[in-house]
Amino acid sequence: MDWVRRRAGSLLGLGLIGGLVWTAAVTLSMPSWYDPGESCARKVHAVDAIPRTSWFPPSASCVSGDEVRQYMSTTRSVVLSVIGVLLLILIATSLILTVRRLGGEPGPIRTGGDDLKRRRRSHLAFGALDMAVAFAFVTFLNAVAIVLGGLPGGILFIVTTLVGLSAFGAVLDRHLGPLPSSALESRRRGTVAGLSTYGVVFAATAVSGQLPFFRFWAVPLAAVGYAVIAAVQWSRVRGPAEPANPAEQARPGRH
């Protein structure tokens, strides 16, 4: 169990990727979403059929008048159902364990031995650039996930993106973020930065009426949003305590 706790993030990533593959497999096992009638006619020879589908348990049939023809085999439906349940258990368990890592012991404090001004500039500039590159992939893969996975694929991709951006934000904070800081503080700041950046882009896309697909203007918006969030986080970090003045220590009455 201790090994599972240490590897919770990796297991969560594998579970989410497996879930995305599962949604694609279910979608490809159903009649085509853009021409379901043609799919029914081609596979089960049902003319003017209306598809009847279910995501869980995964099933698909074609209804033509009073006749119902099975589009997805029972064997495939059972296999996909079992895999779906196992993936759901893996995702839920690893997600709970990953969230718990945001609490606990803070660990040792890394001091600000570096040039903090240069570190801050690097964080705002290169961190924003890295987040822009990440959102370029997110924008493209978001459309792919919705097309191949439908609504479940889109929802699962949102969860995957939130987890991925949280981890990415934690990595950026650990290498470029404010000092002094503990590993726990770094993970928390990175998680907040990743989730907040996604929230800004999602809200802007919703207000513009473009959901569920992101537009490529989300890329520069993510960069600017992350830079602003990181700047706020830098402003809230206290610097190292100033050493006491020896002259003041020598004053009468001070001990």
Rosetta blueprint (number, residue, H / E / L):
1 M L
2 D H
3 W H
4 V H
5 R H
6 R H
7 R L
8 A H
9 G H
10 S H
11 L H
12 L H
13 G H
14 L H
15 G H
16 L H
17 I H
18 G H
19 G H
20 L H
21 V H
22 W H
23 T H
24 A H
25 A H
26 V H
27 T H
28 L H
29 S L
30 M L
31 P L
32 S L
33 W L
34 Y L
35 D L
36 P H
37 G H
38 E H
39 S H
40 C H
41 A H
42 R H
43 K H
44 V H
45 H L
46 A L
47 V L
48 D L
49 A L
50 I E
51 P E
52 R E
53 T E
54 S E
55 W E
56 F L
57 P L
58 P E
59 S E
60 A E
61 S E
62 C E
63 V E
64 S E
65 G L
66 D L
67 E E
68 V E
69 R E
70 Q E
71 Y L
72 M L
73 S L
74 T H
75 T H
76 R H
77 S H
78 V H
79 V H
80 L H
81 S H
82 V H
83 I H
84 G H
85 V H
86 L H
87 L H
88 L H
89 I H
90 L H
91 I H
92 A H
93 T H
94 S H
95 L H
96 I H
97 L H
98 T H
99 V H
100 R H
101 R L
102 L L
103 G L
104 G L
105 E L
106 P L
107 G L
108 P L
109 I E
110 R E
111 T L
112 G L
113 G L
114 D L
115 D L
116 L H
117 K H
118 R H
119 R H
120 R H
121 R H
122 S H
123 H H
124 L H
125 A H
126 F H
127 G H
128 A H
129 L H
130 D H
131 M H
132 A H
133 V H
134 A H
135 F H
136 A H
137 F H
138 V H
139 T H
140 F H
141 L H
142 N H
143 A H
144 V H
145 A H
146 I H
147 V H
148 L H
149 G H
150 G H
151 L H
152 P H
153 G H
154 G H
155 I H
156 L H
157 F H
158 I H
159 V H
160 T H
161 T H
162 L H
163 V H
164 G H
165 L H
166 S H
167 A H
168 F H
169 G H
170 A H
171 V H
172 L H
173 D H
174 R H
175 H H
176 L H
177 G L
178 P L
179 L L
180 P L
181 S E
182 S E
183 A H
184 L H
185 E H
186 S H
187 R H
188 R H
189 R H
190 G H
191 T H
192 V H
193 A H
194 G H
195 L H
196 S H
197 T H
198 Y H
199 G H
200 V H
201 V H
202 F H
203 A H
204 A H
205 T H
206 A H
207 V H
208 S L
209 G L
210 Q L
211 L L
212 P L
213 F L
214 F L
215 R L
216 F L
217 W L
218 A H
219 V H
220 P H
221 L H
222 A H
223 A H
224 V H
225 G H
226 Y H
227 A H
228 V H
229 I H
230 A H
231 A H
232 V H
233 Q H
234 W H
235 S H
236 R L
237 V L
238 R L
239 G L
240 P L
241 A L
242 E L
243 P L
244 A L
245 N L
246 P H
247 A H
248 E H
249 Q H
250 A L
251 R L
252 P L
253 G L
254 R L
255 H L
